[in-house]
Amino acid sequence: MTPEPTNFLYPFIDSEERDSTALLVDLAESARGKMAQSRELQLSTLSRCADVVETLATEMAARFARGGRLYTFGNGGSATDAEMTAEMFRHPISGRPLPAWPLVEDRAVLTALANDVGFELVFSRQLIAHARPDDIAMGLSTSGNSNNVMHAFAEAKHRGLLTIGLAGYNGGAMADNDKVDYCLVVRSDSVHRIQEAQDALVFELWSVIQRHLATPPLTDHRSMEGSSL
Amino acid sequence: MVSNPLVSEQRELAIDFAALEPVSDNLATAALSLARRFAAGATMWCVSPSWPAHGRHVAVEFVHPVIMGKRALPAVFVDDDDLLGALRVMVRPGDLVVALGNSKDGKIASLLRRAEAWGLTSVWIGAGVHPPASAADHLLWVDGVDPDVAGTSGGYVLLYHLLWELVHVVFEHPGLLVEPPACTDEVCITCSDEGRLVEVIEAGEDNTALVLAEGHRERVDTTLVGVPVPGDLLLVHAGTAITALEEGGW
């Protein structure tokens, strides 16, 4: 969809453009190209992260089995992805409902914290109130740098939670960070393509956890005892 | 560690991209239409009764672009148990409505049936069982995919990301942002035999009713359809209501 390189010499050409036929063809072609890019990025990300997802799913399933909860958080589009993630765990399309909630949901809590202690603490303060050692903290940030997400990881780690970061680009501050137990990076510099691949990753993670909970490995029997699941 | 049997070069994604790809043409026409309406001053109303998070995501894409320098566009997510009541007082003729949800979503169907009477251009994003082609001006529909899977695995997200991206491509073509004239020698809804869908505001005592037609108030003759109640949809031809559309129909 890049304009003809010589267009800048003839600006009147664009402003006098009246027939949308060519543009519609270009737009549809662009959509197909971006879909193909998204698909390739999703496939390569899932393949590259497959082993980590498997290990992580095992740990998460064990925590859920012990009564742990999942907290999800992020900003903007990542906030809504955090909501969708919690929704997927709470109201699964199949399998076992699991306790999860997004720390972006309650506007009274969010605005109270943002106003009184600062936006960088809106998630960590909620973890102080809610978190227990068996819980799980999942933060989404396409840059991997969101200040409030990083503060939440530090608080979560301090309280014994399992911490999971979903990032894009090169992982940003989440990469090689001792506050982040598992960092899943979508290697792209397009915010949209990163979010789409993160959605695919989370869906995959959820699927593997459901598989684990449906067929607990023999060695895990003891940790399942006394569980309400 | 047990190796993951799903890992292979041929591994499948939860969302079927072969089902997404055919949506490209409708994405293109929807983007052109949205860009033209935005250029004319439209507000975009986003609704998603079953997936509020998706509705919020659509709105934030347009209001706060991920790419620096792209213009912020007026988009609002509306989460209200009484969607019709809320939107009826807020929309202006020429506005946009983007709905996200499956074809059995009665709230969306009921809202989009009124789009013409309210003067709105409508987009419906969904998957699975296809609604009638007339259900919205632009259907971005993923056929043959479980709507719950499209909703949770990134399928819907990809569609509205692309919609945003293409709208901004259209903005690079200022000459095409001008709507072509609605009334040409060949086609004119107002002058032709085609009926128009209107919504009743209130019935009068003289076999007339005050209605909303393309977002504007006008009075129509209701002799043929009996006394309507506010919210009823009527098919009007040449100032006379000829059919009352059953609520719940298309």
Interface residues (C-beta under 8 A of the other chain):
Chain A: M1 P3 D14 S15 E16 E17 R18 S20 L23 L24 V25 D26 L27 A28 E29 S30 A31 R32 K34 M35 A36 S38 R39 Q42 L43 L46 S47 A50 D51 V53 E54 T55 G76 G77 A79 T80 D81 E83 M84 E87 M88 I93 V191 H192 Q195 E196 A197 Q198 D199 A200 F203 E204 W206 S207 V208
Chain B: M1 V2 N4 L6 V7 E9 R11 L13 A14 I15 F17 L20 E21 V23 S24 D25 L27 A28 T29 A31 L32 W51 P52 A53 H54 R56 H57 V60 E61 H64 V66 I67 D146 D148 V149 G151 T152 S153 G154 V157 L158 H161 L162 W164 E165 L166 V169 V170 E172 H173 P174 G175 L176
